[in-house]
């Protein structure tokens, strides 16, 4: 259960930052993991405070249902104002999930923070809840473990409807493994940028920069391309990163490009390209030779693609925006990647808030949009060309069922391969990839 390994930080500064950030969680707009980097308060934190604040923010969001179960046990289910509930969650997370913060410090700092945030009259209530849980800590730990069996939605802090779907598909054991992974902070993985450097030079640079790393081997990744960064200074301070030596992305994201297999001199399309991880890997596979069109529905998101291309030395990419005109004439591209917007259920450990935002009805809506994107992309592919569809979803409605429907409507597209990566089986984020080859004859009418 315990996931934190941070030295005790005496000041309440990271806790205050965490509580204020948690109050903004779940709001419309980008997810909190994106907003943190843009928060001026984040830059003001020391590295140690920043690590603690991030652990508190992400941990509280992941475990909020379980934390609320603890709170409700001590308050008989009485409602609290949002800020007060986040204070209690933050204090309880330190007591039950963090190893290195002394319990008395977690209680005292949370009580003091309640006063600082204008809850002075309720600081005694905060103190009573936290100290009451502290007195029963050992028995509560056992109850929390039992809760994972009796009420997994509470015990593992996931929506019940999502757990039910997964148990119907994989059974209880594998679903439990997935739930545990979703509540574990993901690793940081680096993909070597072959346009700038090679593995020998990059790893030598990392040793100089005090980066602790190890090679990563997956059957869909070329050897010497992927590394896990076990410990490292801030990426922004690393010359190897700033100079474009590597790109941070999970091993799963390389599967779609591996299936696409773009070649130097070809004309390729990344139909949903932002932020550019797959685009830049496609460019590297093409050795910057040929033409690679990066398409997206947002000009702001396309800026991310261009920024990543500049850092990584990608010169064969041009961008197009949805609504800015026709992407291309029919039969233009040798290879097309449609990495479609999806429910992201395969990356819940990275998309911290997503488990509390997604709704069952969204899955069918997204499947309709995914099929529409495939239908738009299909005519742009040359006869004999390769079309790859990918999502980071675990849901068959968005994956195999979309692929099956597309194949039924496009008999000239022959399904050559499909694969689902599962976090609990494949050591990577959950993704789905399907690959078609368009026949040399004319396509049949579509329905």
C-alpha positions, 0 to 999 in steps of 0.5 A: 500500500505504501508508495512514497519514499520521500524524506520528511520536509518540515515546511508546509509549503509543498502540502499547501501547494498540493491542496491548492492544486487538488482543488483545481483537479477535475476542472475543465481543460487539460489534466492536472499533470499538464497544468502542474508544469505551467503553475508558477508555484511549481517552479518556486518549490525546491526539488525535494518539496516538488517531489513531495507535492507531486506525490501528494497530488497524484496519490490523493487523486488515485486513492481518493475513493479509498481516502473518502472511505476512511474519512466517512468512517470517522465522520459518519458520512457527514459532508465537508467543504471541498477544501476541507475534504482535500485537507483530510485526504492529504493528511490521511494519504501521508499517514497510510501511504507514505513511509518516510513522513513521521505520523505526528508531522503529517498530523501537525502540518495538516492541522496548521495548513487548515488554519492557514487556509482559513479553516481555523475553527475546524482545525480541531475537527481535522486533528480529531479525524487524523488522530483517530485514524492514527490510533486505529492505524493497524486495524484500519490497514487490515480493513483496507486490504480486506476492502480490496476483496469485498468492495474493490471499487473502494479498496482499489479506488476505481469506478465500479462500472470499469472494474465490472467490465474488466472482470467480465473480460479477464477475471478477478486476478488479472483485473486486480493486477491491472488495478494495482498497476494503475495505482503505481506511479509509472516509470520514465522511459527514453527513446533514443533519437537516432537523428541526433546520436547513437546508443553509445554516445547517449549512454556515455552522456547520461553517465556524465549527467548522473542519469541512472538508466537501464536498457529496455527490451520488448519484442516490438522495439529494436534493441538499443532504442529504449531505456528506463530512466531509474533516477535523473536530474530534471530533464530541463537541466540535461544537455542530452535532453535539451539537445534532442538526444532522446524523447520520453515515451512509454514502450507501448507507443512504439508498437504502432510505428513498428507496424507501420514500418515507414521507409526513407523516401516515402510519403507518410501521414500521421493523422492525429499527430500531437504531441509528436512522439510517434511523428518524430519516431516515424521521421527517425525511421525514415531517416529524415528522407521523404515527406511526413505530414503531421495532421491534427485538429488543433493549432496549439497541439501542432505547436507541440509537434513542431517544438519536438521536431525542432529539438529532435532535428526532424526536418521532413515534417510538415503540418496541416490542421483540421478545417484548414482545407483538404489534407491531401488528394486521394491515393497520396500516401504510402503509409498512414497512421491513425492514432485516434482519440480514445478513452485512454483506459490503457494509460490510467496510471499516467492520466491521473484524473481520467478514472474519475472523468470517463463515463460508460457512454463515452466509449461508444461515442468515441468508437463512432469518432474513431471509425469516422477518422479511419474512413476519412484517412482510407481514401488518402492511401495509395493502393498497396499502401499500409494503414495502421490504427491505434488507441491507448484503450483497453476496450474492445468497442474502441479496438477490435470492433472498430477494426472489424467494422472498418474492414467490413466497409472497406473490402479492399483493405486487408487486415494484416495484423492486430495486437493488444498490449495489456499492462499486467501482461506486457510490461507497458501501457495498454494499447491496441494496434491494427494494420491493413494493406490496401489492395492494388485494385479499386476500393469497393463502395463503402456503407 
